[in-house]
Amino acid sequence: MPGEDAATSAVETARAQLERTLEYVDVADGIVEELLEPHEVHRVSVPLDRDGNGREVFVGYRAQHNNVRGPYKGGLRYQSEVDADECIGLSMWMTWKCAVMDLPFGGGKGGVAVDPSELSEDEVERLTRRFAEEVHEFVGPMRDVVAPDMGTDAQTMSWFMDAYSKAENETLPGVATGKPPVLGGSYGRAEAPGRSVATVAREAFDYLDRDVEDATVAVQGFGSVGSNAADLLDEWGADVVAVSGADGGVYAEGGLDLEAVREAGDADGLVSAYDGADARIDNADLLALDVDLLVPAAVGNALTAENADDVRADVIVEGANGPTTIEADDVFAERGIPVLPDVLANAGGVTVSYFEWLQDINRRSWSRERVRDELDDEMTDAWTDVVDAYEEHGDATWREAAQVVALRRVADAHDARGF
């Protein structure tokens, strides 16, 4: 439910968060000025021959924020609202996300301003291949590695990788992650962001002397991130009492049958057809439920100054990118509600993307069990680093602590390289 601050763009929020982190980290002014802006932003025209023989031209973007620690890394989204500012802001968050996880990547983000639901599958394929041609010179396994995001999936990454490889005259699976395993994709990639959200929730509850077992949970957004987080929390004994999709939400005081919810919906994450709920609720209702854990895993700017006072959850773990505005962050800090930030909580996606990149380079596949074990190790190590920063700076929020870890690593890399 948008609030009065919902118009804040991703890049404005990302820059404001960086400025706040500077209260805790001493970084040279020149490095700060560089980090406030992307290294490059590419805007390309993407002509598409429609099935009806007409031609339509869409606009595509690729923002490359910082590569001091390694190649740019970040998703491609197909969404009508995609623009340069959104891509810049999201690419900044990717820089911090990779640094928090201590991955050898920088931040990138891109996409095409298009509603993929209005395209046929053949049109999406042609759009993807043409977009890959247009950005070909800016991307690559050692330059900028793309991944799926909103409106894209493993098939999209397969087409992108194929188009890039044909242009290079050799098969280069490392240009894209999130591919199917048959093309060098990693087992466990799709579930990884949700698993990392659940892992951070578990670690946060333990740190706060609480037990995730029997905790009540509300999940906004029952897509890939939200549903996988809910499944793992349910497996650990939590009671997922509410979930929502594009068509609204469902609530059951004793906990939902998640598999039945999934079976009643469809691939778009719809949940309203589930008939085992005590009540049907909208997203505003879900965000205001009296639960132990709230997971906003749907869209950006979900928690705003307008609805932050209505939130009654004890802990918030962010599954979506940028679901909490700066103003809402301030409200939660004043109310003493911990907000575990997206740059840590949903970093499982880019972490397993890193595993996939390694597998592609070495031409050796990992088992799903190894991926899960390695992801759990990486997430708990990152959690420990963020806890150390949180305890070092007694007045810092969890978001500021995570960004302290990230900013120190990025700044140290700049210093070491002599920038």
C-alpha positions as CSV (number, residue, x, y, z in Angstrom):
1,M,0.0,0.0,0.0
2,P,1.9,3.1,-1.2
3,G,2.6,5.9,1.3
4,E,3.5,9.5,1.0
5,D,7.1,8.6,0.5
6,A,6.4,5.8,-2.1
7,A,7.6,8.1,-4.9
8,T,11.2,7.9,-3.6
9,S,13.2,6.3,-6.4
10,A,15.6,3.4,-5.8
11,V,18.6,5.6,-6.6
12,E,17.5,8.3,-4.1
13,T,17.0,5.6,-1.4
14,A,20.4,4.0,-2.2
15,R,22.2,7.3,-2.1
16,A,20.5,8.3,1.2
17,Q,21.5,4.9,2.7
18,L,25.1,5.4,1.7
19,E,25.2,8.9,3.2
20,R,23.9,7.5,6.5
21,T,26.5,4.8,6.5
22,L,29.3,7.4,6.3
23,E,28.5,8.3,10.0
24,Y,30.2,5.0,10.9
25,V,32.9,4.6,8.3
26,D,35.7,6.9,7.4
27,V,35.9,6.9,3.6
28,A,37.9,9.4,1.5
29,D,35.7,12.0,-0.2
30,G,36.8,11.0,-3.6
31,I,35.7,7.4,-3.1
32,V,32.4,8.6,-1.8
33,E,31.8,10.8,-4.8
34,E,32.5,7.9,-7.1
35,L,30.2,5.5,-5.2
36,L,27.3,7.9,-5.4
37,E,27.3,7.6,-9.2
38,P,27.5,4.5,-11.4
39,H,30.6,3.9,-13.5
40,E,28.4,3.7,-16.7
41,V,24.8,3.5,-17.7
42,H,24.0,2.1,-21.2
43,R,20.7,2.9,-22.8
44,V,19.8,0.9,-26.0
45,S,16.9,0.7,-28.4
46,V,15.5,-2.8,-28.7
47,P,13.4,-3.2,-31.9
48,L,11.1,-6.2,-31.9
49,D,9.2,-7.7,-34.9
50,R,5.8,-8.5,-33.4
51,D,4.0,-11.7,-34.4
52,G,1.5,-9.6,-36.3
53,N,4.3,-8.3,-38.6
54,G,4.5,-4.9,-37.0
55,R,7.6,-3.5,-35.4
56,E,7.8,-2.0,-31.9
57,V,10.9,-0.4,-30.3
58,F,11.5,-0.8,-26.6
59,V,14.2,0.8,-24.4
60,G,16.7,-1.3,-22.6
61,Y,19.2,-0.3,-19.9
62,R,22.3,-1.7,-18.2
63,A,23.7,0.2,-15.2
64,Q,27.2,-0.7,-14.0
65,H,27.8,0.8,-10.6
66,N,31.2,-0.4,-9.4
67,N,33.6,-3.1,-10.4
68,V,36.5,-2.5,-8.1
69,R,36.1,-6.0,-6.5
70,G,35.3,-7.9,-9.7
71,P,33.0,-8.0,-12.7
72,Y,29.6,-6.2,-12.5
73,K,26.9,-8.6,-11.4
74,G,23.1,-8.2,-11.4
75,G,19.8,-9.1,-12.8
76,L,17.8,-8.3,-15.9
77,R,14.2,-7.4,-15.4
78,Y,11.4,-7.1,-18.0
79,Q,8.9,-4.6,-16.5
80,S,7.0,-1.6,-17.8
81,E,8.5,0.7,-15.1
82,V,12.2,-0.1,-15.8
83,D,14.2,3.1,-16.2
84,A,17.7,4.4,-15.7
85,D,17.2,5.6,-12.2
86,E,15.8,2.3,-11.0
87,C,18.7,0.4,-12.6
88,I,21.2,2.7,-11.0
89,G,19.7,2.3,-7.6
90,L,19.5,-1.5,-7.9
91,S,23.0,-1.7,-9.2
92,M,24.2,0.2,-6.1
93,W,22.4,-2.3,-3.9
94,M,24.1,-5.1,-5.8
95,T,27.5,-3.6,-5.1
96,W,26.7,-3.6,-1.3
97,K,25.1,-7.1,-1.5
98,C,28.2,-8.6,-3.2
99,A,30.5,-6.9,-0.7
100,V,28.5,-8.0,2.3
101,M,28.8,-11.6,1.1
102,D,32.5,-11.0,0.3
103,L,31.9,-12.1,-3.3
104,P,34.4,-11.1,-6.0
105,F,31.8,-9.0,-7.9
106,G,30.6,-5.5,-8.2
107,G,27.1,-4.2,-8.8
108,G,25.1,-4.1,-12.1
109,K,21.4,-4.1,-13.0
110,G,19.4,-3.7,-16.2
111,G,16.4,-4.6,-18.2
112,V,13.9,-3.6,-20.8
113,A,10.9,-1.4,-20.2
114,V,8.3,-3.9,-21.4
115,D,5.4,-5.8,-20.0
116,P,6.3,-9.4,-20.8
117,S,2.7,-10.6,-20.2
118,E,1.8,-8.8,-23.4
119,L,4.3,-10.7,-25.5
120,S,4.2,-14.2,-26.9
121,E,7.0,-16.6,-25.9
122,D,8.5,-16.2,-29.4
123,E,8.4,-12.4,-29.0
124,V,10.1,-12.6,-25.6
125,E,12.8,-14.8,-27.2
126,R,13.4,-12.3,-30.0
127,L,13.4,-9.4,-27.6
128,T,16.0,-11.1,-25.4
129,R,18.3,-12.0,-28.3
130,R,18.2,-8.5,-29.7
131,F,18.8,-7.0,-26.2
132,A,21.8,-9.3,-25.9
133,E,23.1,-8.1,-29.2
134,E,22.7,-4.4,-28.2
135,V,24.6,-4.8,-24.9
136,H,27.0,-7.4,-26.2
137,E,30.1,-5.2,-25.9
138,F,29.3,-4.2,-22.3
139,V,28.9,-7.6,-20.8
140,G,30.8,-10.9,-20.5
141,P,31.9,-13.6,-18.0
142,M,34.8,-11.3,-16.8
143,R,33.1,-8.0,-17.4
144,D,29.4,-8.0,-16.4
145,V,27.4,-11.1,-15.6
146,V,23.6,-11.0,-15.9
147,A,20.9,-13.0,-14.0
148,P,17.2,-13.4,-13.9
149,D,15.0,-10.8,-12.1
150,M,11.4,-9.7,-12.3
151,G,9.8,-10.8,-15.6
152,T,12.7,-13.0,-16.6
153,D,13.7,-16.6,-15.8
154,A,16.0,-19.5,-16.6
155,Q,14.8,-19.6,-20.2
156,T,15.5,-15.9,-20.7
157,M,19.1,-16.5,-19.4
158,S,19.5,-19.4,-21.8
159,W,18.5,-17.2,-24.8
160,F,20.7,-14.4,-23.6
161,M,23.7,-16.7,-23.1
162,D,23.2,-18.3,-26.5
163,A,23.0,-14.9,-28.3
164,Y,26.1,-13.7,-26.6
165,S,28.0,-17.0,-27.3
166,K,27.1,-16.9,-31.0
167,A,28.5,-13.3,-31.2
168,E,31.7,-14.5,-29.6
169,N,31.8,-17.7,-31.7
170,E,32.3,-19.8,-28.6
171,T,30.0,-21.1,-25.8
172,L,30.4,-18.9,-22.8
173,P,27.9,-19.9,-20.1
174,G,29.5,-17.6,-17.5
175,V,27.9,-14.5,-19.1
176,A,24.6,-15.4,-17.4
177,T,23.6,-17.1,-14.2
178,G,20.2,-18.6,-13.3
179,K,20.3,-20.8,-16.3
180,P,18.9,-24.4,-16.3
181,P,21.5,-27.0,-15.2
182,V,21.6,-28.5,-18.7
183,L,23.3,-25.3,-19.8
184,G,25.6,-24.9,-16.9
185,G,23.1,-23.5,-14.4
186,S,23.4,-24.4,-10.7
187,Y,21.1,-26.6,-8.8
188,G,19.4,-24.6,-6.0
189,R,19.7,-21.2,-7.7
190,A,15.9,-20.5,-7.9
191,E,15.3,-21.3,-4.3
192,A,18.4,-19.5,-3.0
193,P,17.1,-16.0,-2.2
194,G,14.2,-17.5,-0.2
195,R,16.5,-19.9,1.6
196,S,18.8,-17.0,2.6
197,V,15.8,-15.0,3.9
198,A,14.9,-17.9,6.1
199,T,18.5,-18.4,7.2
200,V,18.8,-14.7,8.2
201,A,15.5,-14.9,10.1
202,R,16.7,-18.0,12.0
203,E,20.0,-16.3,12.9
204,A,18.3,-13.1,13.9
205,F,15.8,-14.9,16.2
206,D,18.7,-16.8,17.8
207,Y,20.6,-13.5,18.3
208,L,17.5,-12.0,19.9
209,D,17.1,-15.0,22.2
210,R,14.0,-16.2,20.4
211,D,13.2,-19.4,18.7
212,V,12.0,-19.5,15.1
213,E,10.2,-22.7,15.9
214,D,6.5,-21.9,16.6
215,A,7.1,-18.3,15.5
216,T,4.2,-16.8,13.6
217,V,5.1,-15.5,10.1
218,A,3.4,-13.3,7.5
219,V,4.9,-13.3,4.0
220,Q,4.0,-10.5,1.5
221,G,4.5,-12.0,-1.9
222,F,4.3,-15.8,-2.6
223,G,6.5,-15.8,-5.6
224,S,9.9,-17.5,-5.7
225,V,11.5,-15.7,-2.8
226,G,8.5,-15.6,-0.5
227,S,7.4,-19.2,-1.1
228,N,10.8,-20.7,-0.6
229,A,11.4,-18.7,2.5
230,A,8.0,-19.7,3.8
231,D,8.7,-23.4,3.0
232,L,12.0,-23.4,4.9
233,L,10.6,-21.6,7.9
234,D,7.7,-24.0,7.9
235,E,10.1,-26.9,7.8
236,W,11.9,-25.5,10.9
237,G,8.6,-25.4,12.8
238,A,7.4,-21.8,12.3
239,D,3.7,-21.2,11.7
240,V,3.2,-19.3,8.4
241,V,-0.2,-17.7,9.1
242,A,-0.5,-15.4,6.1
243,V,0.8,-15.1,2.6
244,S,-0.3,-12.8,-0.3
245,G,0.0,-12.6,-4.0
246,A,-1.1,-10.3,-6.8
247,D,-4.7,-11.2,-6.1
248,G,-4.6,-10.5,-2.3
249,G,-3.8,-12.7,0.6
250,V,-5.0,-15.5,2.9
251,Y,-4.8,-15.9,6.7
252,A,-5.2,-18.9,9.0
253,E,-4.5,-18.5,12.7
254,G,-3.2,-22.0,13.1
255,G,-0.9,-21.8,10.0
256,L,-1.4,-22.4,6.3
257,D,-1.0,-25.6,4.3
258,L,1.6,-24.1,2.0
259,E,1.6,-26.9,-0.5
260,A,-2.2,-26.5,-0.8
261,V,-1.9,-22.8,-1.2
262,R,0.6,-23.4,-4.0
263,E,-1.6,-25.9,-5.7
264,A,-4.6,-23.7,-5.5
265,G,-2.7,-20.8,-7.2
266,D,-0.6,-20.8,-10.3
267,A,2.9,-19.8,-11.6
268,D,2.1,-16.1,-11.0
269,G,1.9,-16.6,-7.2
270,L,-1.9,-16.2,-6.9
271,V,-3.2,-17.4,-3.6
272,S,-6.9,-16.4,-3.3
273,A,-8.2,-19.7,-4.7
274,Y,-7.0,-21.5,-1.5
275,D,-10.1,-22.6,0.4
276,G,-8.5,-23.5,3.8
277,A,-8.1,-20.0,5.1
278,D,-9.8,-18.4,8.0
279,A,-10.0,-15.1,6.1
280,R,-9.1,-13.4,2.9
281,I,-7.0,-10.3,3.5
282,D,-5.4,-7.6,1.3
283,N,-1.7,-6.6,1.4
284,A,-2.4,-3.7,3.9
285,D,-4.0,-6.2,6.3
286,L,-1.1,-8.6,6.0
287,L,1.5,-5.9,6.8
288,A,-0.4,-5.0,9.9
289,L,-0.8,-8.5,11.3
290,D,0.4,-9.2,14.9
291,V,3.1,-11.7,14.1
292,D,6.6,-12.5,15.2
293,L,8.1,-12.2,11.8
294,L,7.1,-10.2,8.7
295,V,8.8,-10.9,5.4
296,P,8.0,-8.3,2.7
297,A,9.0,-10.3,-0.4
298,A,6.9,-8.7,-3.1
299,V,7.8,-5.2,-4.3
300,G,9.9,-2.1,-3.5
301,N,8.5,0.6,-1.3
302,A,6.0,-1.7,0.4
303,L,6.7,-0.3,3.9
304,T,6.3,3.4,4.0
305,A,5.8,6.3,6.4
306,E,2.1,5.9,5.8
307,N,1.9,2.3,7.0
308,A,5.0,1.8,9.2
309,D,3.0,2.7,12.4
310,D,0.5,0.0,11.6
311,V,3.1,-2.8,11.5
312,R,2.9,-5.0,14.6
313,A,5.5,-7.6,13.7
314,D,8.4,-8.1,16.2
315,V,11.0,-8.6,13.4
316,I,11.1,-7.7,9.7
317,V,13.3,-9.6,7.3
318,E,13.4,-8.1,3.8
319,G,12.9,-10.5,0.9
320,A,12.3,-8.0,-1.9
321,N,14.8,-5.4,-3.1
322,G,14.1,-2.0,-1.4
323,P,10.8,-2.9,0.3
324,T,11.3,-0.3,3.1
325,T,11.6,3.4,2.5
326,I,14.0,5.7,4.4
327,E,11.1,7.2,6.3
328,A,9.7,3.8,7.3
329,D,13.2,2.7,8.5
330,D,13.2,5.7,10.8
331,V,9.8,4.7,12.2
332,F,10.9,1.1,12.8
333,A,14.2,2.3,14.5
334,E,12.2,4.6,16.9
335,R,9.8,1.7,17.6
336,G,12.7,-0.8,18.2
337,I,11.6,-3.1,15.4
338,P,14.7,-4.8,13.9
339,V,14.8,-4.7,10.1
340,L,17.2,-7.2,8.6
341,P,18.1,-5.6,5.2
342,D,17.7,-7.0,1.7
343,V,21.5,-6.6,1.0
344,L,22.0,-9.4,3.5
345,A,18.7,-11.3,3.7
346,N,18.1,-12.0,0.0
347,A,21.8,-12.3,-1.0
348,G,21.4,-16.1,-1.5
349,G,20.5,-15.4,-5.1
350,V,23.8,-13.7,-6.0
351,T,25.7,-16.1,-3.8
352,V,24.5,-19.1,-5.7
353,S,25.0,-17.2,-8.9
354,Y,28.6,-16.9,-7.8
355,F,28.7,-20.7,-7.3
356,E,27.2,-21.1,-10.8
357,W,29.8,-18.8,-12.3
358,L,32.5,-20.9,-10.6
359,Q,31.0,-24.1,-12.0
360,D,30.8,-22.6,-15.5
361,I,34.4,-21.5,-15.4
362,N,35.6,-24.8,-14.1
363,R,33.1,-26.8,-16.2
364,R,32.2,-28.9,-13.1
365,S,28.7,-29.2,-11.6
366,W,27.9,-29.2,-7.9
367,S,25.2,-31.2,-6.3
368,R,22.1,-29.5,-4.8
369,E,23.3,-30.7,-1.3
370,R,26.7,-29.0,-1.8
371,V,25.1,-25.8,-3.0
372,R,22.8,-25.7,0.1
373,D,25.6,-26.4,2.5
374,E,27.9,-23.8,0.9
375,L,25.1,-21.3,0.9
376,D,24.4,-21.9,4.6
377,D,28.1,-21.4,5.4
378,E,28.3,-18.2,3.4
379,M,25.2,-16.8,4.9
380,T,26.2,-17.5,8.5
381,D,29.7,-16.1,7.9
382,A,28.1,-12.9,6.5
383,W,25.7,-12.8,9.4
384,T,28.6,-12.9,11.9
385,D,30.3,-10.0,10.1
386,V,27.2,-7.9,10.2
387,V,26.7,-8.7,13.9
388,D,30.2,-7.6,14.6
389,A,29.6,-4.3,12.9
390,Y,26.2,-3.9,14.7
391,E,27.8,-4.5,18.1
392,E,30.7,-2.2,17.2
393,H,28.4,0.7,16.5
394,G,25.8,0.6,19.3
395,D,23.4,3.1,17.7
396,A,23.5,1.6,14.2
397,T,20.5,-0.1,12.7
398,W,20.9,-3.6,11.1
399,R,20.8,-2.0,7.7
400,E,23.6,0.5,8.6
401,A,25.7,-2.4,10.1
402,A,25.4,-4.4,6.9
403,Q,26.4,-1.4,4.8
404,V,29.3,-0.7,7.1
405,V,30.6,-4.2,6.2
406,A,30.1,-3.6,2.5
407,L,31.4,0.0,2.4
408,R,34.6,-1.0,4.2
409,R,35.3,-3.7,1.8
410,V,34.6,-1.6,-1.3
411,A,36.7,1.3,0.1
412,D,39.6,-1.0,1.0
413,A,39.5,-2.4,-2.5
414,H,39.7,1.2,-3.9
415,D,42.6,2.0,-1.7
416,A,44.5,-1.2,-2.5
417,R,44.1,-0.7,-6.2
418,G,45.2,2.9,-5.9
419,F,42.1,4.6,-7.2
